[in-house]
Amino acid sequence: MSKIVATGKTIEDAVALGLARLGVSQDRVSVQVLSQPSRGFLGLFGVKEAKVELTLLPDGAGGETSVKEAPPSGTQAVPAKTVQVSHASVATQAAPAGTALAESPGTASLEGKDPYQEAITFLIETGQAMGLDISVEMEKGKDFTTLQISGAGLGLMIGRRGQTLDALQYLANIVANRYSDSYLRIVLDAENFRDRRKKTLEDLADRLAGRVLKTRKEIVLEPMPAAERKVIHAKLQSHGAVKTYSKGEEPNRRVVITPKSS
């Protein structure tokens, strides 16, 4: 059974980053809180980050998420108490007062509040806690709504290869869907990172396809989330001399580029 340890400024951040690395939804894991963030608004300025352990559940075991909280440091170790919560509220135990958490999709928890505005407010307050002055513009599409973040120093909110941005997107969706009676999908972007990342991946696909043609040997890429693997596959699907496929299990699933048979 696969398990990983993830850290973040808050319990929610740590869980979101862990889920992103595993490439699964909340109902597919059990979560044990190993350590709480020490202090600070939303935990962002704590002297110690939150640490959680995520364990993949066997197939068919989803529906509820087991959340275990480790005993405080300096106390006698006792068996961790297990609390069963709905998969949409994994971090309820550790969430600070006022933090918006999702209930089941399709259930309106608070009436009279705009779900997108609640998500925007969450992002702006999180940015302020990180020392950033940001603005958020909304663009509604047919299948999803894009929230575009603008401001200085956004690298902090984007993170390495967009990992922090993905975690914030996950949390923004939780916040918005708490205030909606139907499922909403939000895509979070900053400085057009999504387009730039897509272009980077497409260029990478072209370069590696050329190398495969030259060497006649397959190339295995590093592990990627599903959305990024999809970009590689789409770029090379009509290539006349190479083909792609994925292998491995999440979160270590990889794209393979190989020559087509003559």
Accessible surface in RSA format (square Angstrom, percent):
REM  Atomic radii and reference values for relative SASA: ProtOr
REM  Chains: A
REM  Algorithm: Lee & Richards
REM  Probe-radius: 1.40
REM  Slices: 20
REM RES _ NUM      All-atoms   Total-Side   Main-Chain    Non-polar    All polar
REM                ABS   REL    ABS   REL    ABS   REL    ABS   REL    ABS   REL
RES MET A   1   150.29  77.8  69.29  45.9  81.01 192.9  71.48  60.8  78.82 104.4
RES SER A   2    56.18  47.5  43.96  58.7  12.22  28.1  17.14  36.5  39.04  54.7
RES LYS A   3   118.50  57.8  95.62  58.7  22.88  54.5  50.13  45.1  68.37  72.8
RES ILE A   4    25.69  14.6  19.11  14.2   6.58  15.9  25.69  18.5   0.00   0.0
RES VAL A   5    67.08  44.1  51.33  46.5  15.75  38.0  51.33  44.6  15.75  42.7
RES ALA A   6     3.11   2.9   1.11   1.7   2.00   4.5   3.11   4.4   0.00   0.0
RES THR A   7    57.59  41.0  48.62  49.3   8.98  21.4  24.05  32.3  33.54  50.7
RES GLY A   8     5.62   6.9   0.00   N/A   5.62   6.9   5.62  15.4   0.00   0.0
RES LYS A   9    84.26  41.1  83.63  51.3   0.63   1.5  44.50  40.1  39.76  42.4
RES THR A  10    11.49   8.2  11.49  11.6   0.00   0.0   9.27  12.5   2.21   3.3
RES ILE A  11     4.07   2.3   3.20   2.4   0.87   2.1   3.20   2.3   0.87   2.4
RES GLU A  12    12.77   7.3  10.77   8.1   2.00   4.8  10.56  20.4   2.21   1.8
RES ASP A  13    20.81  14.6  20.81  20.7   0.00   0.0   6.01  14.2  14.79  14.8
RES ALA A  14     0.00   0.0   0.00   0.0   0.00   0.0   0.00   0.0   0.00   0.0
RES VAL A  15     2.02   1.3   2.02   1.8   0.00   0.0   2.02   1.8   0.00   0.0
RES ALA A  16     2.63   2.4   0.00   0.0   2.63   6.0   0.05   0.1   2.58   6.8
RES LEU A  17    40.46  22.5  40.31  28.8   0.15   0.4  40.31  28.3   0.15   0.4
RES GLY A  18     0.00   0.0   0.00   N/A   0.00   0.0   0.00   0.0   0.00   0.0
RES LEU A  19     7.59   4.2   6.30   4.5   1.29   3.3   6.58   4.6   1.01   2.7
RES ALA A  20    46.23  42.5  24.79  38.3  21.44  48.8  36.66  51.6   9.57  25.3
RES ARG A  21   110.78  46.5  98.37  50.1  12.41  29.6  41.11  56.2  69.67  42.2
RES LEU A  22     0.06   0.0   0.06   0.0   0.00   0.0   0.06   0.0   0.00   0.0
RES GLY A  23    44.69  55.1   0.00   N/A  44.69  55.1  21.71  59.6  22.98  51.5
RES VAL A  24    39.01  25.7  18.74  17.0  20.26  48.8  29.08  25.3   9.93  26.9
RES SER A  25    66.35  56.1  54.14  72.2  12.22  28.1  49.39 105.2  16.96  23.8
RES GLN A  26    16.21   9.1  13.89  10.1   2.32   5.5   5.06  10.8  11.15   8.5
RES ASP A  27    36.47  25.5  36.47  36.3   0.00   0.0   0.91   2.1  35.56  35.5
RES ARG A  28    62.21  26.1  62.21  31.7   0.00   0.0  31.75  43.4  30.46  18.5
RES VAL A  29     0.01   0.0   0.01   0.0   0.00   0.0   0.01   0.0   0.00   0.0
RES SER A  30    24.19  20.4  23.55  31.4   0.64   1.5   8.26  17.6  15.93  22.3
RES VAL A  31     2.17   1.4   0.84   0.8   1.33   3.2   1.91   1.7   0.26   0.7
RES GLN A  32    48.19  26.9  47.26  34.5   0.93   2.2   5.48  11.7  42.71  32.4
RES VAL A  33     3.26   2.1   3.01   2.7   0.25   0.6   3.01   2.6   0.25   0.7
RES LEU A  34    61.05  34.0  42.91  30.7  18.14  45.6  43.12  30.3  17.93  48.2
RES SER A  35    27.55  23.3  19.82  26.5   7.73  17.8  24.54  52.3   3.00   4.2
RES GLN A  36    66.78  37.3  61.81  45.2   4.96  11.8  46.06  98.0  20.72  15.7
RES PRO A  37    29.34  21.4  17.96  16.4  11.38  41.4  17.96  14.8  11.38  70.7
RES SER A  38    52.57  44.4  17.42  23.3  35.15  81.0  25.61  54.5  26.96  37.8
RES ARG A  39   152.69  64.1 139.55  71.1  13.13  31.3  67.39  92.1  85.30  51.7
RES GLY A  40    40.47  49.9   0.00   N/A  40.47  49.9  17.17  47.1  23.30  52.2
RES PHE A  41   111.83  55.9  95.93  59.4  15.90  41.4 104.75  63.5   7.08  20.3
RES LEU A  42    26.81  14.9  23.23  16.6   3.58   9.0  23.41  16.4   3.39   9.1
RES GLY A  43     7.65   9.4   0.00   N/A   7.65   9.4   4.05  11.1   3.60   8.1
RES LEU A  44    10.05   5.6   6.15   4.4   3.90   9.8   6.15   4.3   3.90  10.5
RES PHE A  45   114.83  57.5 100.82  62.4  14.01  36.5 105.92  64.2   8.91  25.5
RES GLY A  46    17.07  21.0   0.00   N/A  17.07  21.0   0.51   1.4  16.56  37.1
RES VAL A  47   116.14  76.4  77.64  70.3  38.51  92.8  85.68  74.4  30.46  82.6
RES LYS A  48   102.89  50.2  97.89  60.1   4.99  11.9  65.69  59.1  37.20  39.6
RES GLU A  49    73.01  41.9  63.78  48.3   9.23  22.0  27.87  53.9  45.14  36.9
RES ALA A  50     0.00   0.0   0.00   0.0   0.00   0.0   0.00   0.0   0.00   0.0
RES LYS A  51    82.48  40.2  82.48  50.6   0.00   0.0  25.66  23.1  56.82  60.5
RES VAL A  52     0.00   0.0   0.00   0.0   0.00   0.0   0.00   0.0   0.00   0.0
RES GLU A  53    37.34  21.4  36.28  27.4   1.06   2.5   0.10   0.2  37.24  30.4
RES LEU A  54     0.00   0.0   0.00   0.0   0.00   0.0   0.00   0.0   0.00   0.0
RES THR A  55    19.08  13.6  19.08  19.3   0.00   0.0  11.45  15.4   7.63  11.5
RES LEU A  56    27.24  15.2  26.94  19.3   0.29   0.7  26.94  18.9   0.29   0.8
RES LEU A  57    32.69  18.2  28.76  20.6   3.93   9.9  29.09  20.4   3.60   9.7
RES PRO A  58    74.19  54.1  62.65  57.1  11.54  42.0  74.19  61.3   0.00   0.0
RES ASP A  59   133.61  93.6 104.13 103.6  29.48  69.7  39.71  93.5  93.89  93.6
RES GLY A  60    85.63 105.6   0.00   N/A  85.63 105.6  42.47 116.5  43.16  96.7
RES ALA A  61    47.27  43.5  24.97  38.5  22.30  50.7  34.87  49.1  12.40  32.8
RES GLY A  62    36.54  45.1   0.00   N/A  36.54  45.1  10.21  28.0  26.32  59.0
RES GLY A  63    43.70  53.9   0.00   N/A  43.70  53.9  30.89  84.8  12.81  28.7
RES GLU A  64    96.30  55.3  89.86  68.0   6.44  15.3  29.86  57.8  66.44  54.2
RES THR A  65     0.00   0.0   0.00   0.0   0.00   0.0   0.00   0.0   0.00   0.0
RES SER A  66    17.49  14.8  16.50  22.0   0.99   2.3  14.19  30.2   3.30   4.6
RES VAL A  67     3.14   2.1   3.14   2.8   0.00   0.0   3.14   2.7   0.00   0.0
RES LYS A  68    79.33  38.7  79.33  48.7   0.00   0.0  22.49  20.2  56.84  60.5
RES GLU A  69    60.19  34.6  52.30  39.6   7.89  18.8  16.10  31.1  44.09  36.0
RES ALA A  70    25.00  23.0  14.52  22.4  10.48  23.8  14.52  20.4  10.48  27.8
RES PRO A  71    48.29  35.2  29.67  27.0  18.62  67.7  35.92  29.7  12.37  76.9
RES PRO A  72    99.92  72.8  86.84  79.2  13.07  47.5  97.92  80.8   2.00  12.4
RES SER A  73   106.48  90.0  73.28  97.8  33.21  76.5  53.26 113.4  53.23  74.6
RES GLY A  74    89.07 109.8   0.00   N/A  89.07 109.8  43.95 120.6  45.12 101.0
RES THR A  75    78.29  55.7  54.87  55.6  23.42  55.8  59.93  80.5  18.36  27.8
RES GLN A  76   159.62  89.3 136.73  99.9  22.89  54.5  51.21 109.0 108.41  82.2
RES ALA A  77    85.81  78.9  64.38  99.4  21.43  48.7  65.06  91.6  20.75  55.0
RES VAL A  78    90.64  59.6  79.52  72.0  11.12  26.8  83.67  72.7   6.97  18.9
RES PRO A  79   127.90  93.2 104.36  95.1  23.55  85.6 116.12  95.9  11.78  73.2
RES ALA A  80    35.16  32.3  10.45  16.1  24.71  56.2  12.51  17.6  22.65  60.0
RES LYS A  81   160.23  78.2 149.66  91.8  10.57  25.2  99.58  89.6  60.65  64.6
RES THR A  82    60.88  43.3  36.16  36.7  24.71  58.9  26.41  35.5  34.46  52.1
RES VAL A  83    41.91  27.6  38.82  35.1   3.09   7.4  41.91  36.4   0.00   0.0
RES GLN A  84   100.27  56.1  73.87  54.0  26.40  62.9  41.71  88.8  58.56  44.4
RES VAL A  85    25.24  16.6  18.69  16.9   6.55  15.8  25.24  21.9   0.00   0.0
RES SER A  86    60.30  51.0  49.39  65.9  10.91  25.1  42.48  90.5  17.82  25.0
RES HIS A  87    64.79  35.4  64.79  45.0   0.00   0.0  33.77  34.8  31.02  36.1
RES ALA A  88    12.28  11.3   6.79  10.5   5.49  12.5  11.39  16.0   0.89   2.3
RES SER A  89    20.66  17.5  19.82  26.5   0.84   1.9  13.15  28.0   7.51  10.5
RES VAL A  90     3.45   2.3   0.88   0.8   2.57   6.2   0.88   0.8   2.57   7.0
RES ALA A  91     7.29   6.7   3.76   5.8   3.53   8.0   5.57   7.8   1.72   4.6
RES THR A  92    70.33  50.0  60.02  60.9  10.31  24.6  57.91  77.8  12.42  18.8
RES GLN A  93    76.96  43.0  39.78  29.1  37.18  88.5  27.37  58.3  49.59  37.6
RES ALA A  94    21.55  19.8   1.14   1.8  20.41  46.4   6.61   9.3  14.94  39.6
RES ALA A  95    25.41  23.4   5.50   8.5  19.91  45.3   5.61   7.9  19.80  52.5
RES PRO A  96    58.88  42.9  44.51  40.6  14.37  52.2  56.15  46.4   2.73  17.0
RES ALA A  97   112.57 103.5  69.80 107.7  42.77  97.3  81.50 114.8  31.07  82.3
RES GLY A  98    86.68 106.9   0.00   N/A  86.68 106.9  44.39 121.8  42.28  94.7
RES THR A  99    31.86  22.7   9.38   9.5  22.48  53.6  13.80  18.5  18.06  27.3
RES ALA A 100    19.90  18.3  10.08  15.6   9.82  22.3  13.98  19.7   5.93  15.7
RES LEU A 101    22.01  12.3  20.91  15.0   1.09   2.7  20.91  14.7   1.09   2.9
RES ALA A 102     9.40   8.6   7.80  12.0   1.60   3.6   7.80  11.0   1.60   4.2
RES GLU A 103    66.90  38.4  63.33  47.9   3.57   8.5  29.99  58.0  36.91  30.1
RES SER A 104    60.19  50.9  55.74  74.4   4.45  10.2  39.08  83.2  21.11  29.6
RES PRO A 105    72.98  53.2  52.74  48.1  20.24  73.6  53.02  43.8  19.95 124.0
RES GLY A 106    40.33  49.7   0.00   N/A  40.33  49.7  17.86  49.0  22.47  50.3
RES THR A 107    59.71  42.5  56.33  57.1   3.39   8.1  41.09  55.2  18.63  28.2
RES ALA A 108    46.60  42.8  22.22  34.3  24.38  55.5  22.22  31.3  24.38  64.6
RES SER A 109    30.35  25.6   1.43   1.9  28.92  66.6   7.10  15.1  23.25  32.6
RES LEU A 110    75.71  42.2  71.63  51.2   4.08  10.3  73.62  51.7   2.09   5.6
RES GLU A 111   158.47  91.0 126.95  96.0  31.51  75.0  47.37  91.6 111.10  90.7
RES GLY A 112    86.57 106.8   0.00   N/A  86.57 106.8  43.18 118.5  43.39  97.2
RES LYS A 113   101.41  49.5  87.83  53.9  13.57  32.3  52.44  47.2  48.96  52.2
RES ASP A 114    75.76  53.1  63.22  62.9  12.55  29.7  31.48  74.1  44.29  44.2
RES PRO A 115    22.94  16.7  22.94  20.9   0.00   0.0  22.94  18.9   0.00   0.0
RES TYR A 116    24.68  11.5  24.68  14.0   0.00   0.0  10.66   8.0  14.02  17.3
RES GLN A 117    90.05  50.4  89.46  65.4   0.59   1.4  36.51  77.7  53.54  40.6
RES GLU A 118    40.37  23.2  38.71  29.3   1.65   3.9   0.00   0.0  40.37  33.0
RES ALA A 119     0.00   0.0   0.00   0.0   0.00   0.0   0.00   0.0   0.00   0.0
RES ILE A 120    17.25   9.8  17.25  12.9   0.00   0.0  17.25  12.4   0.00   0.0
RES THR A 121    51.55  36.7  49.86  50.5   1.69   4.0  38.97  52.3  12.57  19.0
RES PHE A 122    30.08  15.0  26.71  16.5   3.37   8.8  29.85  18.1   0.23   0.6
RES LEU A 123     0.00   0.0   0.00   0.0   0.00   0.0   0.00   0.0   0.00   0.0
RES ILE A 124    51.15  29.1  51.15  38.1   0.00   0.0  51.15  36.8   0.00   0.0
RES GLU A 125    75.36  43.3  74.87  56.6   0.50   1.2  16.28  31.5  59.09  48.2
RES THR A 126     5.60   4.0   5.60   5.7   0.00   0.0   5.54   7.4   0.07   0.1
RES GLY A 127     0.00   0.0   0.00   N/A   0.00   0.0   0.00   0.0   0.00   0.0
RES GLN A 128   113.49  63.5  96.22  70.3  17.27  41.1  32.26  68.7  81.23  61.6
RES ALA A 129     7.30   6.7   0.02   0.0   7.28  16.6   7.11  10.0   0.19   0.5
RES MET A 130    32.72  16.9  18.66  12.3  14.06  33.5  19.04  16.2  13.68  18.1
RES GLY A 131    64.11  79.1   0.00   N/A  64.11  79.1  33.50  91.9  30.61  68.6
RES LEU A 132    22.61  12.6  17.38  12.4   5.23  13.1  20.34  14.3   2.27   6.1
RES ASP A 133   130.73  91.6 113.81 113.3  16.92  40.0  40.04  94.2  90.70  90.5
RES ILE A 134    13.34   7.6   0.00   0.0  13.34  32.2   2.09   1.5  11.25  30.5
RES SER A 135    60.61  51.2  57.78  77.1   2.83   6.5  44.16  94.0  16.45  23.0
RES VAL A 136    21.12  13.9   0.00   0.0  21.12  50.9   0.00   0.0  21.12  57.3
RES GLU A 137   120.04  68.9 115.29  87.2   4.76  11.3  38.24  74.0  81.81  66.8
RES MET A 138    85.80  44.4  51.09  33.8  34.71  82.6  51.55  43.8  34.25  45.4
RES GLU A 139   127.93  73.4 122.69  92.8   5.24  12.5  43.25  83.7  84.68  69.1
RES LYS A 140   132.56  64.7 102.49  62.9  30.07  71.6  55.82  50.2  76.74  81.7
RES GLY A 141    48.23  59.5   0.00   N/A  48.23  59.5  30.24  83.0  17.99  40.3
RES LYS A 142   206.02 100.5 159.06  97.6  46.96 111.8 111.59 100.4  94.44 100.6
RES ASP A 143   107.07  75.0  82.06  81.7  25.01  59.1  24.68  58.1  82.39  82.2
RES PHE A 144    78.96  39.5  72.70  45.0   6.26  16.3  77.95  47.3   1.01   2.9
RES THR A 145     4.74   3.4   4.62   4.7   0.11   0.3   0.00   0.0   4.74   7.2
RES THR A 146    26.22  18.6  25.85  26.2   0.37   0.9  13.70  18.4  12.52  18.9
RES LEU A 147     0.00   0.0   0.00   0.0   0.00   0.0   0.00   0.0   0.00   0.0
RES GLN A 148    43.79  24.5  43.75  32.0   0.04   0.1  29.70  63.2  14.09  10.7
RES ILE A 149     0.89   0.5   0.00   0.0   0.89   2.2   0.00   0.0   0.89   2.4
RES SER A 150    47.23  39.9  44.90  59.9   2.33   5.4  28.21  60.1  19.02  26.7
RES GLY A 151    35.98  44.4   0.00   N/A  35.98  44.4  20.84  57.2  15.14  33.9
RES ALA A 152    84.10  77.3  69.25 106.9  14.85  33.8  77.73 109.5   6.37  16.9
RES GLY A 153    49.09  60.5   0.00   N/A  49.09  60.5  36.22  99.4  12.87  28.8
RES LEU A 154     1.77   1.0   0.00   0.0   1.77   4.4   0.00   0.0   1.77   4.8
RES GLY A 155    50.62  62.4   0.00   N/A  50.62  62.4  36.78 100.9  13.83  31.0
RES LEU A 156   101.00  56.2  87.03  62.3  13.96  35.1  92.57  65.0   8.42  22.7
RES MET A 157     0.00   0.0   0.00   0.0   0.00   0.0   0.00   0.0   0.00   0.0
RES ILE A 158    13.52   7.7  13.52  10.1   0.00   0.0  13.52   9.7   0.00   0.0
RES GLY A 159    25.82  31.8   0.00   N/A  25.82  31.8  16.55  45.4   9.27  20.8
RES ARG A 160   160.74  67.5 142.35  72.6  18.39  43.8  72.37  98.9  88.38  53.6
RES ARG A 161   106.47  44.7  88.69  45.2  17.78  42.3  28.48  38.9  77.99  47.3
RES GLY A 162     0.51   0.6   0.00   N/A   0.51   0.6   0.51   1.4   0.00   0.0
RES GLN A 163    79.55  44.5  78.79  57.6   0.76   1.8  22.32  47.5  57.23  43.4
RES THR A 164    42.98  30.6  42.16  42.7   0.81   1.9  21.89  29.4  21.09  31.9
RES LEU A 165     0.00   0.0   0.00   0.0   0.00   0.0   0.00   0.0   0.00   0.0
RES ASP A 166    44.75  31.3  39.70  39.5   5.06  12.0  12.59  29.6  32.16  32.1
RES ALA A 167     4.12   3.8   3.46   5.3   0.66   1.5   4.12   5.8   0.00   0.0
RES LEU A 168     6.21   3.5   6.21   4.4   0.00   0.0   6.21   4.4   0.00   0.0
RES GLN A 169    44.37  24.8  44.37  32.4   0.00   0.0   0.65   1.4  43.72  33.2
RES TYR A 170    60.00  28.0  53.85  30.6   6.15  16.0  58.79  44.2   1.21   1.5
RES LEU A 171    13.36   7.4  13.12   9.4   0.24   0.6  13.12   9.2   0.24   0.7
RES ALA A 172     0.00   0.0   0.00   0.0   0.00   0.0   0.00   0.0   0.00   0.0
RES ASN A 173    24.06  16.6  23.49  22.7   0.57   1.4  16.40  39.5   7.66   7.4
RES ILE A 174    20.31  11.6  18.16  13.5   2.14   5.2  20.12  14.5   0.19   0.5
RES VAL A 175     5.14   3.4   5.14   4.7   0.00   0.0   5.14   4.5   0.00   0.0
RES ALA A 176     0.00   0.0   0.00   0.0   0.00   0.0   0.00   0.0   0.00   0.0
RES ASN A 177     9.44   6.5   8.26   8.0   1.18   2.8   4.91  11.8   4.52   4.4
RES ARG A 178    57.98  24.3  57.98  29.6   0.00   0.0   1.57   2.1  56.40  34.2
RES TYR A 179    23.82  11.1  14.95   8.5   8.87  23.1   0.00   0.0  23.82  29.4
RES SER A 180     8.90   7.5   4.84   6.5   4.06   9.3   4.19   8.9   4.71   6.6
RES ASP A 181   102.93  72.1  87.34  86.9  15.59  36.9  19.93  46.9  83.00  82.8
RES SER A 182    61.58  52.0  58.24  77.7   3.34   7.7  41.19  87.7  20.40  28.6
RES TYR A 183   138.97  64.9 113.30  64.5  25.67  66.8  82.55  62.0  56.42  69.5
RES LEU A 184    27.39  15.3  25.23  18.0   2.17   5.4  27.39  19.2   0.00   0.0
RES ARG A 185   120.39  50.5 114.25  58.2   6.14  14.6  30.49  41.7  89.90  54.5
RES ILE A 186     1.43   0.8   0.05   0.0   1.38   3.3   0.05   0.0   1.38   3.7
RES VAL A 187    24.24  16.0  24.24  21.9   0.00   0.0  24.24  21.1   0.00   0.0
RES LEU A 188     0.00   0.0   0.00   0.0   0.00   0.0   0.00   0.0   0.00   0.0
RES ASP A 189     9.91   6.9   9.91   9.9   0.00   0.0   0.45   1.1   9.45   9.4
RES ALA A 190     0.00   0.0   0.00   0.0   0.00   0.0   0.00   0.0   0.00   0.0
RES GLU A 191    86.74  49.8  68.26  51.6  18.48  44.0  36.63  70.9  50.11  40.9
RES ASN A 192    80.89  55.8  80.80  78.1   0.09   0.2   9.43  22.7  71.46  69.1
RES PHE A 193    21.87  10.9  21.87  13.5   0.00   0.0  21.87  13.3   0.00   0.0
RES ARG A 194    63.15  26.5  56.59  28.8   6.55  15.6  38.10  52.1  25.04  15.2
RES ASP A 195    95.93  67.2  89.76  89.3   6.17  14.6  24.75  58.3  71.18  71.0
RES ARG A 196   116.94  49.1 111.95  57.1   5.00  11.9  68.23  93.3  48.71  29.5
RES ARG A 197    42.35  17.8  39.57  20.2   2.78   6.6  16.36  22.4  25.99  15.7
RES LYS A 198   105.07  51.3 103.42  63.5   1.65   3.9  47.01  42.3  58.06  61.8
RES LYS A 199   117.77  57.5 116.65  71.6   1.12   2.7  88.74  79.9  29.04  30.9
RES THR A 200    72.94  51.9  68.74  69.7   4.21  10.0  45.90  61.6  27.05  40.9
RES LEU A 201     3.39   1.9   3.39   2.4   0.00   0.0   3.39   2.4   0.00   0.0
RES GLU A 202    39.85  22.9  39.85  30.2   0.00   0.0   2.20   4.2  37.66  30.7
RES ASP A 203    51.19  35.9  49.28  49.0   1.92   4.5  14.41  33.9  36.78  36.7
RES LEU A 204    43.89  24.4  43.89  31.4   0.00   0.0  43.89  30.8   0.00   0.0
RES ALA A 205     0.00   0.0   0.00   0.0   0.00   0.0   0.00   0.0   0.00   0.0
RES ASP A 206    68.35  47.9  58.19  57.9  10.15  24.0  25.69  60.5  42.66  42.5
RES ARG A 207   147.80  62.1 131.68  67.1  16.12  38.4  73.97 101.1  73.83  44.7
RES LEU A 208    14.71   8.2  14.71  10.5   0.00   0.0  14.71  10.3   0.00   0.0
RES ALA A 209     1.65   1.5   1.65   2.5   0.00   0.0   1.65   2.3   0.00   0.0
RES GLY A 210    37.32  46.0   0.00   N/A  37.32  46.0  30.31  83.2   7.01  15.7
RES ARG A 211   133.76  56.2 128.03  65.3   5.73  13.6  38.29  52.3  95.47  57.9
RES VAL A 212     0.00   0.0   0.00   0.0   0.00   0.0   0.00   0.0   0.00   0.0
RES LEU A 213    65.10  36.3  52.81  37.8  12.30  30.9  53.04  37.2  12.07  32.5
RES LYS A 214   179.58  87.6 146.97  90.2  32.61  77.6  98.53  88.7  81.05  86.3
RES THR A 215    63.39  45.1  43.15  43.7  20.24  48.2  48.27  64.8  15.11  22.8
RES ARG A 216   126.35  53.0 107.01  54.5  19.34  46.0  59.13  80.8  67.22  40.7
RES LYS A 217   148.99  72.7 144.68  88.8   4.31  10.3  91.51  82.4  57.48  61.2
RES GLU A 218    82.27  47.2  61.90  46.8  20.36  48.5  24.31  47.0  57.96  47.3
RES ILE A 219    30.90  17.6  27.98  20.8   2.91   7.0  30.90  22.3   0.00   0.0
RES VAL A 220    60.42  39.8  34.42  31.2  26.00  62.6  34.42  29.9  26.00  70.5
RES LEU A 221     9.08   5.1   3.92   2.8   5.15  13.0   9.08   6.4   0.00   0.0
RES GLU A 222    75.12  43.1  67.19  50.8   7.93  18.9  32.44  62.7  42.69  34.9
RES PRO A 223    49.29  35.9  33.48  30.5  15.81  57.5  33.95  28.0  15.35  95.4
RES MET A 224     8.28   4.3   5.18   3.4   3.09   7.4   7.82   6.6   0.46   0.6
RES PRO A 225    64.37  46.9  56.63  51.6   7.74  28.1  63.34  52.3   1.03   6.4
RES ALA A 226    62.01  57.0  52.57  81.1   9.44  21.5  53.04  74.7   8.97  23.8
RES ALA A 227    74.31  68.3  61.60  95.1  12.71  28.9  67.95  95.7   6.36  16.8
RES GLU A 228    23.64  13.6  23.45  17.7   0.19   0.5  11.00  21.3  12.64  10.3
RES ARG A 229    20.06   8.4  20.06  10.2   0.00   0.0   2.31   3.2  17.76  10.8
RES LYS A 230   150.33  73.3 147.18  90.3   3.15   7.5  92.94  83.7  57.39  61.1
RES VAL A 231    27.76  18.3  23.86  21.6   3.90   9.4  27.01  23.5   0.75   2.0
RES ILE A 232     0.00   0.0   0.00   0.0   0.00   0.0   0.00   0.0   0.00   0.0
RES HIS A 233    49.78  27.2  48.97  34.0   0.82   2.1  41.92  43.2   7.86   9.2
RES ALA A 234    55.26  50.8  41.99  64.8  13.27  30.2  44.64  62.9  10.62  28.1
RES LYS A 235    81.85  39.9  62.08  38.1  19.78  47.1  19.41  17.5  62.45  66.5
RES LEU A 236     2.90   1.6   1.30   0.9   1.61   4.0   1.38   1.0   1.52   4.1
RES GLN A 237   141.45  79.1 108.01  78.9  33.44  79.6  34.80  74.1 106.65  80.9
RES SER A 238   102.45  86.6  70.18  93.7  32.27  74.3  48.36 103.0  54.09  75.8
RES HIS A 239    51.38  28.1  42.24  29.4   9.14  23.4  34.53  35.6  16.85  19.6
RES GLY A 240    68.49  84.5   0.00   N/A  68.49  84.5  37.99 104.2  30.51  68.3
RES ALA A 241    33.03  30.4  28.19  43.5   4.84  11.0  31.95  45.0   1.08   2.9
RES VAL A 242     0.30   0.2   0.00   0.0   0.30   0.7   0.00   0.0   0.30   0.8
RES LYS A 243    97.95  47.8  95.04  58.3   2.91   6.9  49.28  44.4  48.67  51.8
RES THR A 244    31.04  22.1   6.31   6.4  24.73  58.9   0.09   0.1  30.95  46.8
RES TYR A 245    93.83  43.8  89.25  50.8   4.57  11.9  73.62  55.3  20.20  24.9
RES SER A 246    26.09  22.0   8.46  11.3  17.63  40.6   6.47  13.8  19.62  27.5
RES LYS A 247    91.11  44.4  87.23  53.5   3.88   9.2  52.15  46.9  38.96  41.5
RES GLY A 248    39.09  48.2   0.00   N/A  39.09  48.2  28.40  77.9  10.69  23.9
RES GLU A 249   143.82  82.6 137.59 104.1   6.23  14.8  60.59 117.2  83.23  68.0
RES GLU A 250    43.87  25.2  36.05  27.3   7.82  18.6  25.31  49.0  18.56  15.2
RES PRO A 251    31.99  23.3  20.54  18.7  11.45  41.6  21.13  17.4  10.87  67.5
RES ASN A 252    89.30  61.6  86.52  83.6   2.78   6.7  18.04  43.4  71.26  68.9
RES ARG A 253    74.36  31.2  74.36  37.9   0.00   0.0   9.22  12.6  65.14  39.5
RES ARG A 254    83.95  35.2  83.95  42.8   0.00   0.0   9.39  12.8  74.56  45.2
RES VAL A 255     0.00   0.0   0.00   0.0   0.00   0.0   0.00   0.0   0.00   0.0
RES VAL A 256     0.00   0.0   0.00   0.0   0.00   0.0   0.00   0.0   0.00   0.0
RES ILE A 257     0.00   0.0   0.00   0.0   0.00   0.0   0.00   0.0   0.00   0.0
RES THR A 258    18.45  13.1  18.45  18.7   0.00   0.0   3.94   5.3  14.51  21.9
RES PRO A 259    24.78  18.1  15.76  14.4   9.02  32.8  15.76  13.0   9.02  56.1
RES LYS A 260    75.53  36.8  69.32  42.5   6.21  14.8  40.49  36.4  35.05  37.3
RES SER A 261   105.09  88.8  72.00  96.1  33.10  76.2  48.30 102.9  56.79  79.6
RES SER A 262   153.10 129.4  74.54  99.5  78.56 181.0  82.63 176.0  70.47  98.7
END  Absolute sums over single chains surface
CHAIN  1 A    13914.0      10767.9       3146.1       7526.2       6387.8
END  Absolute sums over all chains
TOTAL         13914.0      10767.9       3146.1       7526.2       6387.8
